[in-house]
Amino acid sequence: MCVEIPSRVVLVKHNQAKIKQGEHSCWVDISAIDEEVKEGDYLITYQNIAVNKVPQKEIEELLALIGDLPEHHH
C-alpha cells in the first residue's frame, strides 16, 4: 500500500507547479486540477502529475498529526 504525503506548492507557471517536500522539489503538471492552484497550496501527485488539491483544513490536521510522530532515521 502506498501513502502519499501532500507536497507544498512553491511556484506556479502556467500549467506547471513547483512542489517541495522536505529537501526535495520538482515540477508537476497541474492541468488535471479543476480549481486554481497557488503558492502555499498542497497537492497529491503521481508521476509528476497533480491529481488532487488538498483542502487547507485537512492539511492543518495532517501536519499536526505528522508533528506528533517521532522522527525516523534510515
VOTIMAR-308011 format. One record per residue: x negated, y, z negated of N, C-alpha, C in turn. Coordinates in steps of 0.05 Angstrom, whole numbers, plus 32768, in hexadecimal, padded with zeros to 4 digits. Atoms other than C-alpha are relative to their C-alpha. Example, Ala and Ser with C-alpha at 12.3 -4.5 7.8 and 13.67 -1.06 7.14 Angstrom:
7FEE7FE880007F0A7FA67F647FEE80188000;80107FE880017EEF7FEB7F71800F80167FF2;
//
This chain:
7FEF7FE980008000800080007FEE80198000;800E7FE77FFE7FE780458012800F80167FF1;7FF47FE9800D7FF480827FE87FF28019800B;800B7FE77FF57FEA80C5800A800280167FEB;80007FE980127FD681017FE0800280188012;7FFD7FE87FEF7FED81437FFD7FE680118001;80187FEF7FFC7FB781718019800A801D8003;7FF97FE380007FB881BD80117FF8800D801A;80067FF17FE77FBC81E9804F7FEF80187FF8;80117FE980057F83821B8050800080148018;80007FEE7FE87F8C8238809780147FF48014;7FED80097FEB7FC1823580CE7FF9800F8019;80057FF47FE67FB38242811880127FF18014;7FEE800C7FEC7FEB8234814A800D7FE77FF4;7FF58019800A7FFF81EB81427FEC7FEF7FF1;8015800E800F7FC281D981187FFE800D7FE4;80067FF6801B7FB581DF80CE7FE77FF37FF6;8018800B800D7F7481D780A980097FF97FE4;7FF88009801B7F8181AE806A7FE87FF97FF0;8017800680127F5581A2802E800B7FEE7FEA;7FFB801280167F55816A7FFB7FE57FFB7FF2;801A8002800D7F1D816F7FC97FEB800F8011;80157FF47FF07EDD817C7FF180047FFB801E;7FFB80077FE47EF9815F803280148013800C;7FED7FF07FF17F1B818A806680007FF7801D;7FFD80067FE47F34817F80AD8017800E800C;7FEA7FF47FF17F63819980E280157FEA8006;7FEA80127FF97FA7817880EC8014800E8012;7FEA7FF77FEE7FDF817F811F801980047FEF;7FE87FFB800F801C81A080FF801980028011;7FE97FFC7FEE804A819F813C80187FEF7FF9;7FE98012800780758167811E800F800B7FE7;7FF37FF480178087819380E1801480148009;7FEA7FEE7FF680CA81B680EC8000801B7FF3;80007FE6800D80C081ED80B97FE4800D8002;80197FF17FFF808B822380B57FEB7FF57FED;8017800980108047820D809B7FEE80187FFC;80107FE98005801E824280787FEA7FF87FEB;8015800580147FDF8247804D800B7FFC7FE5;7FF68006801B7FEA8229800980147FE97FFF;7FED80177FFE801D81F580217FF07FE67FFC;800C801A8002801081AB8016800D7FEE8015;7FF780127FEB80158177804D7FF87FE37FFB;8007801D7FFF8018812B80527FF77FFC801D;800A80047FE57FEE8116808E7FFB7FE28005;8008801A7FF87FE180D780B57FF08003801A;80117FFF7FE97FA780D280E68000801C800D;80037FE47FF77F9F811E80EC801A800C800C;7FE67FF57FF87FEA812A80F7801080047FE6;7FF07FFB80178014814C80C2801C7FF48004;7FE7800D7FFD8052812380B68015800A7FED;7FED7FF5801380728147807B7FF480177FF1;80087FEA8011806F81888056800C7FFB7FE5;7FF68007801B8075817D800B800B80197FF2;7FF57FE9800F80A481AB7FE47FEF80087FE8;80117FF58015808181D97FB280067FF37FE5;7FF9800C801980A781BB7F777FF37FE57FFD;800D801B8001808E81757F887FE280027FFC;801D7FFC80028047818F7F8F7FF980067FE3;80067FF9801C804981AF7F4A80027FE87FEE;7FFD801880118062816E7F2B7FE97FEC8005;801680137FFA802E81447F507FE5800A7FF5;801A7FF5800A7FF481727F3E7FFF7FFE7FE2;7FFF8004801D800A81707EF57FFA7FE37FF9;8005801D8005800B81247EF87FE37FF98005;801B80067FF97FC8811F7F1A7FED800C7FEB;80117FF380147FAA81507EE87FFF7FF17FE6;7FFF801080197FBE81207EB07FF17FE58003;800E80197FFB7F9980E57ED07FE280037FFA;801D7FFF80057F5280D47EBA7FF27FFF801B;801080007FE77F1D80E07EEF7FF47FE48004;800C801A7FF97F0480A27F147FE780068010;801A7FFD7FF27EBC809D7F2B7FFA7FE6800E;800780187FF07EA8806D7F637FE37FFD8003;
//
